[in-house]
Amino acid sequence: MELFSEIYSCYYQVLRHLLLTRDALTLQDIRSLICGEGFEESLLSIIPKLTDGSWDLLEKDGTLYRSKISSSFTTPVSNLEKSYLKALLSDARIGLFLEPQQLEMLQDMLADISPLWKPEQFCCFDRFSGGDPYDDETYRRIFRTLLTAQKQCRYVDIDYTSPEGRRTRHHLIPARLEYSVKNDKFRLLALEPRRAASIPFKLKILNVSRIQNVLLLEKTLSSPVDLNAVIRRTYYKEPLKLRIVNRRNALERAMLHFANYEKNTTKIDEDTYECLIYYNQAMETELLIEVMSFGPMLTVLGSDGFLKILRERLQKQSRLSAMLTKRH
């Protein structure tokens, strides 16, 4: 398995849980565990290598599979992993999740370790300028307050500045903090209470950098809410349909490229896959940009609405290109 190549080390976590399972598993059990711990498209990569013996991690007994790893198996932190952790500490975003004292303690523990990489080694060429101010202490305080509210299912009172410059107040339950690679910004996915009994909550999306202040309230959510179900209610009826030709490692690149979207991927033939991506209006522009930046191994088959805005964007770019050519 390639070093650090998988989405957020997802494959490693899936296999760890699988190999530490003491009971014999059927192929369906393995499929269910992989889907529960990872992504649906993980099946396309993991199942063949487990069943054909490429990874030699499971012992087959008829229709059952047993782990070859003993229950006493432990994984000490290697120097390579320490080097990886040291590199993460150089990322300004890490301060959003750790208190200053925790950061200082980790820096001391890894003082003699060289980082696996340094921030200046990367050049982000496909990203908007003006990302969030991760080093700003007010921003960090707001972020950590939202994180606390999310973990404790507590309401917050948010003072927010809209893109038009209006100051507004919101009474919300933070449900998820989501990072946009293209924008280099965090956004808050929150639940806004509604009076309608049929739909008690609606989805509210706010840019964290536009939050001026947040107050943690004592009120908590009375019962769990399925955020994914709330999000799904906002999706367009027809998903984006993509055809991926798996050349130059296109399938793996696509799964990483669109990792933050709910999707379903199906193998059509030996090197062709169909990927359905579910999205709503708030995601549309960013998804459009990501599709356009992927490359020739990806073809947009639908929906009609997405194809329309894709054509409009391409025509606009063509006109701008022609204007620039005439000026020179």
DRENDO-1510 file (C-alpha; in Angstrom, 1 decimal, always signed):
<recs>
REC; n; res; u; v; w
REC; 1; MET; +0.0; +0.0; +0.0 .
REC; 2; GLU; +1.4; +3.4; -1.0 .
REC; 3; LEU; +2.7; +5.7; +1.8 .
REC; 4; PHE; +0.1; +8.4; +2.8 .
REC; 5; SER; -1.6; +8.0; -0.6 .
REC; 6; GLU; -5.2; +7.4; +0.6 .
REC; 7; ILE; -7.9; +9.9; +1.5 .
REC; 8; TYR; -7.1; +11.0; +5.0 .
REC; 9; SER; -5.5; +7.5; +5.6 .
REC; 10; CYS; -9.0; +6.1; +5.3 .
REC; 11; TYR; -7.9; +2.7; +3.9 .
REC; 12; TYR; -5.5; +2.2; +6.8 .
REC; 13; GLN; -8.2; +2.8; +9.4 .
REC; 14; VAL; -10.6; +0.5; +7.6 .
REC; 15; LEU; -8.1; -2.3; +7.4 .
REC; 16; ARG; -7.1; -1.8; +11.0 .
REC; 17; HIS; -10.7; -2.4; +12.2 .
REC; 18; LEU; -11.1; -5.3; +9.8 .
REC; 19; LEU; -7.9; -7.1; +10.9 .
REC; 20; LEU; -8.6; -6.7; +14.6 .
REC; 21; THR; -12.0; -8.3; +14.3 .
REC; 22; ARG; -11.7; -11.8; +15.9 .
REC; 23; ASP; -14.8; -13.3; +14.3 .
REC; 24; ALA; -14.8; -15.0; +10.9 .
REC; 25; LEU; -16.4; -12.7; +8.3 .
REC; 26; THR; -18.3; -13.3; +5.2 .
REC; 27; LEU; -17.6; -11.2; +2.1 .
REC; 28; GLN; -20.9; -9.3; +2.8 .
REC; 29; ASP; -19.6; -8.6; +6.4 .
REC; 30; ILE; -16.4; -7.2; +4.9 .
REC; 31; ARG; -18.3; -5.0; +2.5 .
REC; 32; SER; -20.5; -3.7; +5.2 .
REC; 33; LEU; -17.6; -2.9; +7.5 .
REC; 34; ILE; -15.7; -1.1; +4.6 .
REC; 35; CYS; -18.8; +1.0; +3.7 .
REC; 36; GLY; -19.4; +1.8; +7.4 .
REC; 37; GLU; -15.8; +2.9; +8.1 .
REC; 38; GLY; -14.9; +4.4; +4.7 .
REC; 39; PHE; -16.4; +5.4; +1.4 .
REC; 40; GLU; -18.6; +3.3; -0.9 .
REC; 41; GLU; -16.0; +3.6; -3.6 .
REC; 42; SER; -13.4; +2.1; -1.2 .
REC; 43; LEU; -14.9; -1.3; -2.2 .
REC; 44; LEU; -13.5; -0.9; -5.7 .
REC; 45; SER; -9.9; -0.8; -4.4 .
REC; 46; ILE; -10.0; -2.8; -1.2 .
REC; 47; ILE; -12.1; -5.9; -1.9 .
REC; 48; PRO; -10.1; -7.3; -4.9 .
REC; 49; LYS; -6.8; -7.0; -3.1 .
REC; 50; LEU; -8.2; -8.7; +0.0 .
REC; 51; THR; -9.8; -11.6; -1.8 .
REC; 52; ASP; -7.2; -12.4; -4.4 .
REC; 53; GLY; -4.4; -12.5; -1.8 .
REC; 54; SER; -2.5; -9.4; -3.1 .
REC; 55; TRP; -2.2; -8.1; +0.5 .
REC; 56; ASP; -2.2; -11.5; +2.2 .
REC; 57; LEU; -4.0; -10.3; +5.3 .
REC; 58; LEU; -6.9; -12.7; +5.4 .
REC; 59; GLU; -7.1; -16.5; +5.6 .
REC; 60; LYS; -10.0; -18.0; +3.6 .
REC; 61; ASP; -12.0; -20.9; +5.0 .
REC; 62; GLY; -14.8; -21.8; +2.6 .
REC; 63; THR; -16.9; -18.7; +2.4 .
REC; 64; LEU; -15.4; -17.2; +5.5 .
REC; 65; TYR; -12.4; -15.0; +6.0 .
REC; 66; ARG; -10.3; -14.7; +9.2 .
REC; 67; SER; -7.6; -12.1; +10.0 .
REC; 68; LYS; -4.0; -13.3; +10.1 .
REC; 69; ILE; -3.2; -10.7; +12.7 .
REC; 70; SER; -3.2; -11.8; +16.3 .
REC; 71; SER; -5.3; -10.0; +18.9 .
REC; 72; SER; -2.1; -8.8; +20.7 .
REC; 73; PHE; -1.0; -6.9; +17.7 .
REC; 74; THR; +0.1; -3.3; +18.5 .
REC; 75; THR; +1.5; -0.6; +16.2 .
REC; 76; PRO; +4.2; +1.6; +17.9 .
REC; 77; VAL; +4.7; +5.1; +16.5 .
REC; 78; SER; +7.4; +4.9; +13.9 .
REC; 79; ASN; +10.0; +7.6; +13.2 .
REC; 80; LEU; +8.2; +8.2; +9.9 .
REC; 81; GLU; +4.9; +8.8; +11.6 .
REC; 82; LYS; +6.6; +11.1; +14.1 .
REC; 83; SER; +8.0; +13.0; +11.1 .
REC; 84; TYR; +4.5; +13.2; +9.6 .
REC; 85; LEU; +3.1; +14.5; +12.8 .
REC; 86; LYS; +5.9; +17.1; +13.0 .
REC; 87; ALA; +5.0; +18.3; +9.5 .
REC; 88; LEU; +1.3; +18.7; +10.6 .
REC; 89; LEU; +2.4; +21.0; +13.4 .
REC; 90; SER; +3.7; +23.5; +10.8 .
REC; 91; ASP; +0.2; +23.9; +9.3 .
REC; 92; ALA; -1.5; +27.0; +10.6 .
REC; 93; ARG; -4.8; +25.2; +10.7 .
REC; 94; ILE; -3.7; +22.8; +13.4 .
REC; 95; GLY; -4.0; +25.7; +15.9 .
REC; 96; LEU; -7.8; +25.6; +15.3 .
REC; 97; PHE; -8.1; +22.2; +16.9 .
REC; 98; LEU; -5.4; +22.5; +19.7 .
REC; 99; GLU; -4.9; +24.8; +22.6 .
REC; 100; PRO; -1.6; +26.8; +22.7 .
REC; 101; GLN; -0.4; +24.6; +25.6 .
REC; 102; GLN; -1.1; +21.4; +23.6 .
REC; 103; LEU; +0.8; +22.8; +20.6 .
REC; 104; GLU; +3.8; +23.6; +22.8 .
REC; 105; MET; +3.8; +20.2; +24.4 .
REC; 106; LEU; +3.7; +18.4; +21.1 .
REC; 107; GLN; +6.5; +20.7; +19.7 .
REC; 108; ASP; +8.6; +19.7; +22.7 .
REC; 109; MET; +7.9; +16.0; +22.3 .
REC; 110; LEU; +8.9; +16.1; +18.6 .
REC; 111; ALA; +11.8; +18.6; +19.0 .
REC; 112; ASP; +14.4; +16.2; +17.7 .
REC; 113; ILE; +12.3; +15.0; +14.7 .
REC; 114; SER; +12.7; +16.5; +11.2 .
REC; 115; PRO; +9.3; +17.2; +9.5 .
REC; 116; LEU; +8.4; +15.0; +6.5 .
REC; 117; TRP; +7.7; +18.2; +4.5 .
REC; 118; LYS; +7.7; +22.0; +5.0 .
REC; 119; PRO; +4.9; +24.4; +3.9 .
REC; 120; GLU; +7.2; +26.3; +1.6 .
REC; 121; GLN; +7.7; +23.1; -0.5 .
REC; 122; PHE; +4.1; +23.4; -1.8 .
REC; 123; CYS; +2.8; +25.7; -4.5 .
REC; 124; CYS; -1.0; +25.8; -4.6 .
REC; 125; PHE; -1.7; +27.0; -8.2 .
REC; 126; ASP; -5.5; +26.2; -8.3 .
REC; 127; ARG; -6.7; +28.0; -5.3 .
REC; 128; PHE; -8.4; +31.4; -4.6 .
REC; 129; SER; -6.3; +34.0; -2.8 .
REC; 130; GLY; -7.6; +35.4; +0.5 .
REC; 131; GLY; -8.0; +32.3; +2.6 .
REC; 132; ASP; -9.2; +32.3; +6.3 .
REC; 133; PRO; -6.9; +34.0; +8.9 .
REC; 134; TYR; -5.8; +30.9; +10.7 .
REC; 135; ASP; -3.3; +32.7; +12.9 .
REC; 136; ASP; -5.8; +35.2; +14.1 .
REC; 137; GLU; -6.6; +34.5; +17.8 .
REC; 138; THR; -10.2; +35.8; +17.4 .
REC; 139; TYR; -10.8; +33.5; +14.5 .
REC; 140; ARG; -9.3; +30.6; +16.5 .
REC; 141; ARG; -11.5; +31.4; +19.5 .
REC; 142; ILE; -14.6; +31.4; +17.3 .
REC; 143; PHE; -13.6; +28.2; +15.6 .
REC; 144; ARG; -13.0; +26.3; +18.9 .
REC; 145; THR; -16.3; +27.6; +20.3 .
REC; 146; LEU; -18.1; +26.2; +17.3 .
REC; 147; LEU; -16.2; +23.0; +17.6 .
REC; 148; THR; -17.2; +22.7; +21.3 .
REC; 149; ALA; -20.9; +23.4; +20.5 .
REC; 150; GLN; -20.8; +20.7; +17.7 .
REC; 151; LYS; -19.4; +18.1; +20.1 .
REC; 152; GLN; -21.9; +18.9; +22.9 .
REC; 153; CYS; -24.9; +19.5; +20.6 .
REC; 154; ARG; -25.4; +23.0; +22.0 .
REC; 155; TYR; -27.1; +26.1; +20.6 .
REC; 156; VAL; -25.0; +29.1; +19.8 .
REC; 157; ASP; -25.8; +32.8; +19.2 .
REC; 158; ILE; -23.9; +34.0; +16.2 .
REC; 159; ASP; -23.2; +37.6; +15.1 .
REC; 160; TYR; -22.6; +37.3; +11.3 .
REC; 161; THR; -21.8; +39.7; +8.5 .
REC; 162; SER; -23.4; +38.6; +5.2 .
REC; 163; PRO; -21.5; +38.9; +1.8 .
REC; 164; GLU; -23.6; +42.1; +1.2 .
REC; 165; GLY; -22.3; +43.6; +4.4 .
REC; 166; ARG; -25.4; +43.2; +6.6 .
REC; 167; ARG; -25.0; +42.3; +10.3 .
REC; 168; THR; -27.4; +39.5; +11.2 .
REC; 169; ARG; -28.0; +37.2; +14.3 .
REC; 170; HIS; -28.5; +33.5; +14.1 .
REC; 171; HIS; -29.7; +31.0; +16.7 .
REC; 172; LEU; -28.2; +27.7; +15.5 .
REC; 173; ILE; -26.8; +24.2; +16.4 .
REC; 174; PRO; -23.3; +23.7; +14.8 .
REC; 175; ALA; -23.3; +20.3; +13.1 .
REC; 176; ARG; -20.2; +20.2; +11.0 .
REC; 177; LEU; -17.1; +22.3; +10.1 .
REC; 178; GLU; -16.2; +21.8; +6.5 .
REC; 179; TYR; -13.0; +22.8; +4.7 .
REC; 180; SER; -13.0; +24.1; +1.1 .
REC; 181; VAL; -9.7; +23.4; -0.6 .
REC; 182; LYS; -10.5; +25.7; -3.5 .
REC; 183; ASN; -11.3; +28.7; -1.3 .
REC; 184; ASP; -8.9; +27.8; +1.5 .
REC; 185; LYS; -11.8; +28.6; +3.9 .
REC; 186; PHE; -13.9; +26.8; +6.6 .
REC; 187; ARG; -17.6; +26.9; +6.5 .
REC; 188; LEU; -20.1; +26.0; +9.2 .
REC; 189; LEU; -23.0; +23.6; +8.5 .
REC; 190; ALA; -25.6; +24.3; +11.1 .
REC; 191; LEU; -29.1; +23.3; +12.0 .
REC; 192; GLU; -31.6; +26.1; +12.1 .
REC; 193; PRO; -34.9; +25.3; +14.1 .
REC; 194; ARG; -38.1; +25.7; +12.1 .
REC; 195; ARG; -41.7; +25.8; +13.4 .
REC; 196; ALA; -43.0; +23.3; +10.8 .
REC; 197; ALA; -43.4; +20.0; +12.6 .
REC; 198; SER; -42.8; +18.0; +9.4 .
REC; 199; ILE; -39.3; +19.6; +8.9 .
REC; 200; PRO; -38.0; +20.7; +12.3 .
REC; 201; PHE; -34.6; +21.9; +11.0 .
REC; 202; LYS; -33.2; +23.4; +7.9 .
REC; 203; LEU; -29.6; +23.5; +6.8 .
REC; 204; LYS; -27.7; +26.8; +7.2 .
REC; 205; ILE; -24.3; +27.4; +5.8 .
REC; 206; LEU; -22.0; +30.2; +7.0 .
REC; 207; ASN; -18.5; +31.2; +6.3 .
REC; 208; VAL; -16.5; +31.0; +9.5 .
REC; 209; SER; -14.4; +34.1; +8.6 .
REC; 210; ARG; -17.6; +36.2; +8.4 .
REC; 211; ILE; -18.6; +35.3; +12.0 .
REC; 212; GLN; -17.9; +38.3; +14.2 .
REC; 213; ASN; -18.7; +36.7; +17.5 .
REC; 214; VAL; -20.2; +33.5; +18.8 .
REC; 215; LEU; -21.8; +32.9; +22.2 .
REC; 216; LEU; -22.1; +29.3; +23.6 .
REC; 217; LEU; -25.6; +28.8; +25.1 .
REC; 218; GLU; -26.8; +26.4; +27.8 .
REC; 219; LYS; -29.6; +25.0; +25.6 .
REC; 220; THR; -28.8; +21.6; +24.0 .
REC; 221; LEU; -30.4; +19.6; +21.3 .
REC; 222; SER; -33.1; +17.4; +22.9 .
REC; 223; SER; -32.6; +14.4; +20.5 .
REC; 224; PRO; -30.1; +13.5; +17.8 .
REC; 225; VAL; -30.6; +14.8; +14.3 .
REC; 226; ASP; -29.3; +13.0; +11.2 .
REC; 227; LEU; -27.3; +15.9; +9.5 .
REC; 228; ASN; -26.8; +13.8; +6.4 .
REC; 229; ALA; -30.6; +13.4; +6.0 .
REC; 230; VAL; -31.0; +17.2; +6.4 .
REC; 231; ILE; -28.4; +17.8; +3.7 .
REC; 232; ARG; -29.9; +15.2; +1.4 .
REC; 233; ARG; -33.2; +17.1; +1.5 .
REC; 234; THR; -31.4; +20.1; -0.1 .
REC; 235; TYR; -30.0; +18.1; -3.0 .
REC; 236; TYR; -31.2; +18.6; -6.6 .
REC; 237; LYS; -33.4; +15.8; -7.8 .
REC; 238; GLU; -30.8; +14.7; -10.4 .
REC; 239; PRO; -27.2; +14.2; -9.4 .
REC; 240; LEU; -24.2; +15.1; -11.4 .
REC; 241; LYS; -23.2; +12.1; -13.6 .
REC; 242; LEU; -19.6; +11.7; -14.6 .
REC; 243; ARG; -17.8; +9.1; -16.7 .
REC; 244; ILE; -14.2; +8.4; -15.6 .
REC; 245; VAL; -11.7; +6.6; -17.8 .
REC; 246; ASN; -9.2; +5.0; -15.5 .
REC; 247; ARG; -6.0; +6.0; -17.2 .
REC; 248; ARG; -3.1; +7.8; -15.6 .
REC; 249; ASN; -4.6; +6.8; -12.2 .
REC; 250; ALA; -7.7; +8.9; -13.0 .
REC; 251; LEU; -10.1; +6.9; -10.7 .
REC; 252; GLU; -8.0; +7.4; -7.6 .
REC; 253; ARG; -7.4; +11.1; -8.5 .
REC; 254; ALA; -11.1; +11.6; -9.0 .
REC; 255; MET; -12.0; +10.0; -5.6 .
REC; 256; LEU; -9.5; +12.4; -3.9 .
REC; 257; HIS; -10.6; +15.4; -6.0 .
REC; 258; PHE; -14.3; +14.9; -5.1 .
REC; 259; ALA; -13.7; +13.4; -1.6 .
REC; 260; ASN; -16.0; +16.0; +0.2 .
REC; 261; TYR; -19.1; +15.1; -1.8 .
REC; 262; GLU; -21.6; +12.3; -1.3 .
REC; 263; LYS; -21.3; +10.1; -4.3 .
REC; 264; ASN; -21.8; +6.6; -5.7 .
REC; 265; THR; -19.3; +5.0; -8.1 .
REC; 266; THR; -20.0; +2.0; -10.3 .
REC; 267; LYS; -17.6; +0.0; -12.5 .
REC; 268; ILE; -18.9; -0.1; -16.1 .
REC; 269; ASP; -16.2; -2.1; -17.8 .
REC; 270; GLU; -12.5; -2.8; -17.4 .
REC; 271; ASP; -11.3; +0.8; -17.3 .
REC; 272; THR; -14.5; +2.9; -17.2 .
REC; 273; TYR; -16.5; +4.0; -14.1 .
REC; 274; GLU; -19.7; +6.0; -13.6 .
REC; 275; CYS; -19.7; +8.4; -10.7 .
REC; 276; LEU; -22.9; +10.1; -9.4 .
REC; 277; ILE; -22.3; +13.2; -7.2 .
REC; 278; TYR; -25.1; +14.6; -5.1 .
REC; 279; TYR; -25.1; +18.3; -4.5 .
REC; 280; ASN; -27.2; +21.4; -3.8 .
REC; 281; GLN; -27.1; +25.0; -5.0 .
REC; 282; ALA; -24.6; +26.1; -2.3 .
REC; 283; MET; -22.1; +23.5; -3.7 .
REC; 284; GLU; -22.8; +24.1; -7.4 .
REC; 285; THR; -20.2; +26.8; -8.2 .
REC; 286; GLU; -17.3; +25.1; -6.4 .
REC; 287; LEU; -18.2; +21.7; -7.9 .
REC; 288; LEU; -18.3; +23.3; -11.4 .
REC; 289; ILE; -14.8; +24.7; -10.9 .
REC; 290; GLU; -13.5; +21.3; -9.7 .
REC; 291; VAL; -15.0; +19.4; -12.6 .
REC; 292; MET; -13.5; +21.9; -15.1 .
REC; 293; SER; -10.1; +21.6; -13.5 .
REC; 294; PHE; -9.9; +17.8; -13.5 .
REC; 295; GLY; -8.8; +16.9; -17.0 .
REC; 296; PRO; -9.7; +14.9; -20.1 .
REC; 297; MET; -10.2; +11.5; -18.4 .
REC; 298; LEU; -13.5; +12.9; -17.0 .
REC; 299; THR; -16.7; +13.4; -19.0 .
REC; 300; VAL; -19.8; +15.2; -17.8 .
REC; 301; LEU; -22.9; +13.2; -18.8 .
REC; 302; GLY; -25.6; +15.0; -16.8 .
REC; 303; SER; -27.6; +16.5; -15.3 .
REC; 304; ASP; -29.1; +18.9; -17.8 .
REC; 305; GLY; -28.9; +21.8; -15.3 .
REC; 306; PHE; -25.2; +21.2; -14.6 .
REC; 307; LEU; -24.5; +20.8; -18.3 .
REC; 308; LYS; -26.2; +24.2; -19.0 .
REC; 309; ILE; -24.0; +26.1; -16.5 .
REC; 310; LEU; -20.9; +24.2; -17.7 .
REC; 311; ARG; -21.5; +25.3; -21.2 .
REC; 312; GLU; -22.2; +28.9; -20.1 .
REC; 313; ARG; -18.9; +29.0; -18.1 .
REC; 314; LEU; -16.9; +27.6; -21.0 .
REC; 315; GLN; -18.5; +30.1; -23.5 .
REC; 316; LYS; -17.7; +32.9; -21.1 .
REC; 317; GLN; -14.1; +31.8; -20.8 .
REC; 318; SER; -13.9; +31.5; -24.6 .
REC; 319; ARG; -15.1; +35.1; -25.0 .
REC; 320; LEU; -12.6; +36.4; -22.4 .
REC; 321; SER; -9.8; +34.5; -24.1 .
REC; 322; ALA; -10.7; +36.0; -27.5 .
REC; 323; MET; -10.8; +39.5; -26.0 .
REC; 324; LEU; -7.3; +39.1; -24.5 .
REC; 325; THR; -6.0; +37.7; -27.8 .
REC; 326; LYS; -7.3; +40.8; -29.7 .
REC; 327; ARG; -5.6; +43.2; -27.2 .
REC; 328; HIS; -2.3; +41.6; -27.8 .
</recs>
